Amino acid sequence: MSERLDYNHVAPAGAKALGGVYGYVMQSGLPATLVTLVYLRVSQINNCAYCLDMHMRDLLKAGVKTEKLALVQAWAEAGNLFDERERAALAWAETVTRVAETNVPDDAFRAARKVFNERELVDLTIAISLMNAYNRMSISFRKTPQAVLESAPDGEWHQPKQKAGA
């Protein structure tokens, strides 16, 4: 996988607009760690390597324990490792991200509203939508994860050569 193009360079005004939404979310009053856990879960669902790498690093830097991060994908089975708001946010993130499959059912909405007020739920949904957009940009244009860049001897990732007959 090599980067197809740098969308930040090609469409700086569009990238700036997405950054503006990110800025809004981060000042919305939702806890930054909660939002970043949601970003991580959305990125897991979408299989976005670039965003998985970035949000994992952000959460580790914020002091979230590795044991908790290892169970984000299985949060519903992790007992009290995730608090009530985290569980509600992760459940909401899953149903909103999988909107074509789920149609975001009424019971999911009611469960989220038990934990989040109207403004928080709208802001959380904006955050989920934003991460879905970022995932689609990063996947579509093959944005290289920082971990891959750091592991390359020259700081630039190269496609491994395939063995003959492979």
C-alpha atoms as an extended CHARMM CRD file, in Angstrom:
* protein
*
       166  EXT
         1         1  MET       CA              0.0000000000        0.0000000000        0.0000000000  PROA      1               0.0000000000
         2         2  SER       CA              1.3610000000        3.3730000000       -0.9250000000  PROA      2               0.0000000000
         3         3  GLU       CA             -0.3400000000        6.6990000000       -0.5420000000  PROA      3               0.0000000000
         4         4  ARG       CA             -2.3910000000        7.4740000000       -3.6530000000  PROA      4               0.0000000000
         5         5  LEU       CA             -2.4990000000       11.2060000000       -3.0550000000  PROA      5               0.0000000000
         6         6  ASP       CA             -2.2970000000       13.7380000000       -0.2540000000  PROA      6               0.0000000000
         7         7  TYR       CA             -5.8520000000       15.0020000000        0.1080000000  PROA      7               0.0000000000
         8         8  ASN       CA             -4.7280000000       17.7150000000        2.5250000000  PROA      8               0.0000000000
         9         9  HSD       CA             -2.5180000000       19.1410000000       -0.2320000000  PROA      9               0.0000000000
        10        10  VAL       CA             -4.9770000000       18.5990000000       -3.0960000000  PROA      10              0.0000000000
        11        11  ALA       CA             -8.0140000000       20.1200000000       -1.3400000000  PROA      11              0.0000000000
        12        12  PRO       CA             -6.7520000000       22.2350000000        1.5710000000  PROA      12              0.0000000000
        13        13  ALA       CA            -10.0740000000       24.0610000000        1.9770000000  PROA      13              0.0000000000
        14        14  GLY       CA            -11.9110000000       20.7470000000        2.3090000000  PROA      14              0.0000000000
        15        15  ALA       CA             -9.3610000000       19.4620000000        4.8010000000  PROA      15              0.0000000000
        16        16  LYS       CA             -9.6810000000       22.7180000000        6.7300000000  PROA      16              0.0000000000
        17        17  ALA       CA            -13.4750000000       22.3170000000        6.8120000000  PROA      17              0.0000000000
        18        18  LEU       CA            -13.1300000000       18.8310000000        8.2890000000  PROA      18              0.0000000000
        19        19  GLY       CA            -10.6380000000       20.2560000000       10.7770000000  PROA      19              0.0000000000
        20        20  GLY       CA            -13.2160000000       22.8570000000       11.7460000000  PROA      20              0.0000000000
        21        21  VAL       CA            -15.7100000000       20.1160000000       12.5790000000  PROA      21              0.0000000000
        22        22  TYR       CA            -13.0060000000       18.3340000000       14.5790000000  PROA      22              0.0000000000
        23        23  GLY       CA            -12.3810000000       21.5870000000       16.4930000000  PROA      23              0.0000000000
        24        24  TYR       CA            -16.1010000000       21.9120000000       17.1980000000  PROA      24              0.0000000000
        25        25  VAL       CA            -16.2870000000       18.3650000000       18.5550000000  PROA      25              0.0000000000
        26        26  MET       CA            -13.2580000000       18.8550000000       20.7900000000  PROA      26              0.0000000000
        27        27  GLN       CA            -14.7750000000       21.9750000000       22.3670000000  PROA      27              0.0000000000
        28        28  SER       CA            -18.2970000000       20.5110000000       22.5690000000  PROA      28              0.0000000000
        29        29  GLY       CA            -17.9870000000       19.5130000000       26.2210000000  PROA      29              0.0000000000
        30        30  LEU       CA            -17.7950000000       15.7790000000       25.5320000000  PROA      30              0.0000000000
        31        31  PRO       CA            -14.7400000000       14.3480000000       27.3030000000  PROA      31              0.0000000000
        32        32  ALA       CA            -11.7900000000       14.0690000000       24.8950000000  PROA      32              0.0000000000
        33        33  THR       CA            -11.0520000000       10.4890000000       25.9710000000  PROA      33              0.0000000000
        34        34  LEU       CA            -14.6620000000        9.4590000000       25.3250000000  PROA      34              0.0000000000
        35        35  VAL       CA            -14.5750000000       11.0180000000       21.8470000000  PROA      35              0.0000000000
        36        36  THR       CA            -11.2410000000        9.3760000000       21.0610000000  PROA      36              0.0000000000
        37        37  LEU       CA            -12.5200000000        5.9580000000       22.2110000000  PROA      37              0.0000000000
        38        38  VAL       CA            -15.4230000000        6.4590000000       19.8110000000  PROA      38              0.0000000000
        39        39  TYR       CA            -12.9970000000        7.4560000000       17.0410000000  PROA      39              0.0000000000
        40        40  LEU       CA            -11.0250000000        4.2800000000       17.7090000000  PROA      40              0.0000000000
        41        41  ARG       CA            -14.1440000000        2.0810000000       17.5940000000  PROA      41              0.0000000000
        42        42  VAL       CA            -15.4030000000        3.6660000000       14.3690000000  PROA      42              0.0000000000
        43        43  SER       CA            -11.9600000000        3.1700000000       12.8480000000  PROA      43              0.0000000000
        44        44  GLN       CA            -11.9810000000       -0.4920000000       13.9250000000  PROA      44              0.0000000000
        45        45  ILE       CA            -15.3320000000       -1.0430000000       12.2290000000  PROA      45              0.0000000000
        46        46  ASN       CA            -14.0950000000        0.6490000000        9.0490000000  PROA      46              0.0000000000
        47        47  ASN       CA            -10.6790000000       -1.0380000000        9.2250000000  PROA      47              0.0000000000
        48        48  CYS       CA             -8.8020000000        2.2530000000        8.8370000000  PROA      48              0.0000000000
        49        49  ALA       CA             -5.1530000000        1.5310000000        9.6530000000  PROA      49              0.0000000000
        50        50  TYR       CA             -4.0930000000        5.1880000000        9.6570000000  PROA      50              0.0000000000
        51        51  CYS       CA             -6.8140000000        6.2210000000       12.1090000000  PROA      51              0.0000000000
        52        52  LEU       CA             -6.4090000000        3.1150000000       14.2900000000  PROA      52              0.0000000000
        53        53  ASP       CA             -2.7380000000        3.9310000000       14.7240000000  PROA      53              0.0000000000
        54        54  MET       CA             -3.3810000000        7.6100000000       15.4550000000  PROA      54              0.0000000000
        55        55  HSD       CA             -6.2040000000        7.1150000000       17.9720000000  PROA      55              0.0000000000
        56        56  MET       CA             -4.4230000000        4.2890000000       19.7690000000  PROA      56              0.0000000000
        57        57  ARG       CA             -1.4140000000        6.5820000000       20.2200000000  PROA      57              0.0000000000
        58        58  ASP       CA             -3.6630000000        9.4390000000       21.4150000000  PROA      58              0.0000000000
        59        59  LEU       CA             -5.3870000000        7.2260000000       23.9790000000  PROA      59              0.0000000000
        60        60  LEU       CA             -2.1190000000        5.7970000000       25.2780000000  PROA      60              0.0000000000
        61        61  LYS       CA             -0.7410000000        9.3350000000       25.5870000000  PROA      61              0.0000000000
        62        62  ALA       CA             -3.9020000000       10.3000000000       27.5290000000  PROA      62              0.0000000000
        63        63  GLY       CA             -3.1730000000        7.5160000000       30.0090000000  PROA      63              0.0000000000
        64        64  VAL       CA             -5.7540000000        4.9490000000       28.9260000000  PROA      64              0.0000000000
        65        65  LYS       CA             -4.5120000000        1.5010000000       29.9370000000  PROA      65              0.0000000000
        66        66  THR       CA             -3.4620000000       -0.9710000000       27.2630000000  PROA      66              0.0000000000
        67        67  GLU       CA             -5.7980000000       -3.5820000000       28.7730000000  PROA      67              0.0000000000
        68        68  LYS       CA             -8.7730000000       -1.3190000000       28.1520000000  PROA      68              0.0000000000
        69        69  LEU       CA             -7.6860000000       -0.4740000000       24.6160000000  PROA      69              0.0000000000
        70        70  ALA       CA             -7.2970000000       -4.1570000000       23.8300000000  PROA      70              0.0000000000
        71        71  LEU       CA            -10.9860000000       -4.6500000000       24.6360000000  PROA      71              0.0000000000
        72        72  VAL       CA            -12.5180000000       -1.6830000000       22.8040000000  PROA      72              0.0000000000
        73        73  GLN       CA            -13.6930000000       -3.9920000000       20.0270000000  PROA      73              0.0000000000
        74        74  ALA       CA            -15.3420000000       -6.2530000000       22.6300000000  PROA      74              0.0000000000
        75        75  TRP       CA            -16.4910000000       -3.4780000000       24.9780000000  PROA      75              0.0000000000
        76        76  ALA       CA            -19.9000000000       -5.1310000000       25.5650000000  PROA      76              0.0000000000
        77        77  GLU       CA            -18.1360000000       -8.1470000000       27.0720000000  PROA      77              0.0000000000
        78        78  ALA       CA            -15.6610000000       -6.1440000000       29.1620000000  PROA      78              0.0000000000
        79        79  GLY       CA            -17.7630000000       -5.7800000000       32.3120000000  PROA      79              0.0000000000
        80        80  ASN       CA            -17.1590000000       -2.5490000000       34.1970000000  PROA      80              0.0000000000
        81        81  LEU       CA            -13.9160000000       -1.7580000000       32.3620000000  PROA      81              0.0000000000
        82        82  PHE       CA            -15.9790000000        0.7770000000       30.3850000000  PROA      82              0.0000000000
        83        83  ASP       CA            -18.2420000000        3.1370000000       32.2920000000  PROA      83              0.0000000000
        84        84  GLU       CA            -21.9070000000        3.7590000000       31.4440000000  PROA      84              0.0000000000
        85        85  ARG       CA            -21.2330000000        6.7240000000       29.1620000000  PROA      85              0.0000000000
        86        86  GLU       CA            -18.4400000000        4.9130000000       27.3320000000  PROA      86              0.0000000000
        87        87  ARG       CA            -20.6450000000        1.8510000000       26.7590000000  PROA      87              0.0000000000
        88        88  ALA       CA            -23.5080000000        4.0200000000       25.5120000000  PROA      88              0.0000000000
        89        89  ALA       CA            -21.1920000000        6.0140000000       23.2210000000  PROA      89              0.0000000000
        90        90  LEU       CA            -19.5880000000        2.8780000000       21.7810000000  PROA      90              0.0000000000
        91        91  ALA       CA            -22.9920000000        1.2610000000       21.1740000000  PROA      91              0.0000000000
        92        92  TRP       CA            -24.2370000000        4.4330000000       19.4760000000  PROA      92              0.0000000000
        93        93  ALA       CA            -21.0500000000        4.6540000000       17.3930000000  PROA      93              0.0000000000
        94        94  GLU       CA            -21.5400000000        1.1000000000       16.1730000000  PROA      94              0.0000000000
        95        95  THR       CA            -25.1610000000        1.5150000000       15.1210000000  PROA      95              0.0000000000
        96        96  VAL       CA            -24.5710000000        4.9160000000       13.4710000000  PROA      96              0.0000000000
        97        97  THR       CA            -21.4520000000        3.7050000000       11.6480000000  PROA      97              0.0000000000
        98        98  ARG       CA            -23.3500000000        0.6580000000       10.3780000000  PROA      98              0.0000000000
        99        99  VAL       CA            -26.3780000000        2.7560000000        9.3890000000  PROA      99              0.0000000000
       100       100  ALA       CA            -26.9810000000        0.8540000000        6.1270000000  PROA      100             0.0000000000
       101       101  GLU       CA            -27.3530000000       -2.3690000000        8.1340000000  PROA      101             0.0000000000
       102       102  THR       CA            -28.9960000000       -1.0640000000       11.3070000000  PROA      102             0.0000000000
       103       103  ASN       CA            -31.1250000000        1.8860000000       10.1810000000  PROA      103             0.0000000000
       104       104  VAL       CA            -30.3170000000        3.1820000000       13.6990000000  PROA      104             0.0000000000
       105       105  PRO       CA            -33.2440000000        1.5600000000       15.5220000000  PROA      105             0.0000000000
       106       106  ASP       CA            -35.4460000000        3.3120000000       18.0630000000  PROA      106             0.0000000000
       107       107  ASP       CA            -34.1830000000        1.1360000000       20.9260000000  PROA      107             0.0000000000
       108       108  ALA       CA            -30.5910000000        2.2340000000       20.1850000000  PROA      108             0.0000000000
       109       109  PHE       CA            -31.6980000000        5.8680000000       20.2200000000  PROA      109             0.0000000000
       110       110  ARG       CA            -33.5780000000        5.4250000000       23.5100000000  PROA      110             0.0000000000
       111       111  ALA       CA            -30.5710000000        3.7160000000       25.1040000000  PROA      111             0.0000000000
       112       112  ALA       CA            -28.2630000000        6.5550000000       24.0520000000  PROA      112             0.0000000000
       113       113  ARG       CA            -30.7350000000        9.2120000000       25.2620000000  PROA      113             0.0000000000
       114       114  LYS       CA            -30.8280000000        7.6330000000       28.7100000000  PROA      114             0.0000000000
       115       115  VAL       CA            -27.1680000000        8.5540000000       29.0880000000  PROA      115             0.0000000000
       116       116  PHE       CA            -26.6880000000       11.6370000000       26.8880000000  PROA      116             0.0000000000
       117       117  ASN       CA            -28.7460000000       14.8020000000       26.7470000000  PROA      117             0.0000000000
       118       118  GLU       CA            -29.9230000000       16.0490000000       23.3450000000  PROA      118             0.0000000000
       119       119  ARG       CA            -26.9280000000       18.2990000000       22.7350000000  PROA      119             0.0000000000
       120       120  GLU       CA            -24.4320000000       15.6270000000       23.7750000000  PROA      120             0.0000000000
       121       121  LEU       CA            -26.0670000000       13.0610000000       21.5160000000  PROA      121             0.0000000000
       122       122  VAL       CA            -26.0270000000       15.4200000000       18.5440000000  PROA      122             0.0000000000
       123       123  ASP       CA            -22.3750000000       16.2920000000       19.2270000000  PROA      123             0.0000000000
       124       124  LEU       CA            -21.5130000000       12.6140000000       19.6170000000  PROA      124             0.0000000000
       125       125  THR       CA            -23.2300000000       11.8490000000       16.3050000000  PROA      125             0.0000000000
       126       126  ILE       CA            -21.2830000000       14.6630000000       14.6400000000  PROA      126             0.0000000000
       127       127  ALA       CA            -18.0800000000       13.1070000000       16.0240000000  PROA      127             0.0000000000
       128       128  ILE       CA            -19.0650000000        9.6650000000       14.7010000000  PROA      128             0.0000000000
       129       129  SER       CA            -19.9430000000       11.1210000000       11.3000000000  PROA      129             0.0000000000
       130       130  LEU       CA            -16.6770000000       13.0260000000       11.1540000000  PROA      130             0.0000000000
       131       131  MET       CA            -14.6330000000        9.9190000000       11.9160000000  PROA      131             0.0000000000
       132       132  ASN       CA            -16.4940000000        7.9740000000        9.2660000000  PROA      132             0.0000000000
       133       133  ALA       CA            -15.5710000000       10.7400000000        6.8000000000  PROA      133             0.0000000000
       134       134  TYR       CA            -11.9150000000       10.7420000000        7.8860000000  PROA      134             0.0000000000
       135       135  ASN       CA            -11.8120000000        6.9320000000        7.6410000000  PROA      135             0.0000000000
       136       136  ARG       CA            -13.1520000000        7.0590000000        4.1060000000  PROA      136             0.0000000000
       137       137  MET       CA            -10.6020000000        9.6860000000        3.1100000000  PROA      137             0.0000000000
       138       138  SER       CA             -7.6860000000        7.8100000000        4.6820000000  PROA      138             0.0000000000
       139       139  ILE       CA             -8.7080000000        4.4270000000        3.2660000000  PROA      139             0.0000000000
       140       140  SER       CA             -9.5560000000        5.7410000000       -0.2080000000  PROA      140             0.0000000000
       141       141  PHE       CA             -6.2650000000        7.5750000000       -0.6020000000  PROA      141             0.0000000000
       142       142  ARG       CA             -4.1810000000        5.0120000000        1.3660000000  PROA      142             0.0000000000
       143       143  LYS       CA             -2.8540000000        7.3430000000        4.0550000000  PROA      143             0.0000000000
       144       144  THR       CA              0.1390000000        5.5880000000        5.6070000000  PROA      144             0.0000000000
       145       145  PRO       CA             -0.0180000000        4.9400000000        9.3770000000  PROA      145             0.0000000000
       146       146  GLN       CA              2.6880000000        6.5520000000       11.5030000000  PROA      146             0.0000000000
       147       147  ALA       CA              3.7440000000        3.1250000000       12.8110000000  PROA      147             0.0000000000
       148       148  VAL       CA              4.5020000000        1.9740000000        9.2700000000  PROA      148             0.0000000000
       149       149  LEU       CA              6.5120000000        5.1050000000        8.5130000000  PROA      149             0.0000000000
       150       150  GLU       CA              8.4810000000        4.7230000000       11.7360000000  PROA      150             0.0000000000
       151       151  SER       CA              9.3120000000        1.1080000000       10.9480000000  PROA      151             0.0000000000
       152       152  ALA       CA             10.7380000000        1.9100000000        7.4950000000  PROA      152             0.0000000000
       153       153  PRO       CA             14.5160000000        2.4160000000        7.4550000000  PROA      153             0.0000000000
       154       154  ASP       CA             14.2610000000        5.4960000000        5.2440000000  PROA      154             0.0000000000
       155       155  GLY       CA             11.0480000000        6.7990000000        6.8480000000  PROA      155             0.0000000000
       156       156  GLU       CA              9.0510000000        5.9280000000        3.7360000000  PROA      156             0.0000000000
       157       157  TRP       CA              7.0150000000        2.7670000000        3.3910000000  PROA      157             0.0000000000
       158       158  HSD       CA              7.5420000000        0.5410000000        0.3480000000  PROA      158             0.0000000000
       159       159  GLN       CA              5.4280000000       -2.3240000000       -0.9440000000  PROA      159             0.0000000000
       160       160  PRO       CA              7.1270000000       -5.6270000000       -0.0390000000  PROA      160             0.0000000000
       161       161  LYS       CA              8.3950000000       -7.5160000000       -3.0560000000  PROA      161             0.0000000000
       162       162  GLN       CA              6.4300000000      -10.6840000000       -3.7320000000  PROA      162             0.0000000000
       163       163  LYS       CA              8.2250000000      -13.9610000000       -4.0780000000  PROA      163             0.0000000000
       164       164  ALA       CA              8.2930000000      -15.4940000000       -7.5400000000  PROA      164             0.0000000000
       165       165  GLY       CA              5.2620000000      -17.6980000000       -8.0540000000  PROA      165             0.0000000000
       166       166  ALA       CA              3.3300000000      -16.0400000000       -5.2410000000  PROA      166             0.0000000000
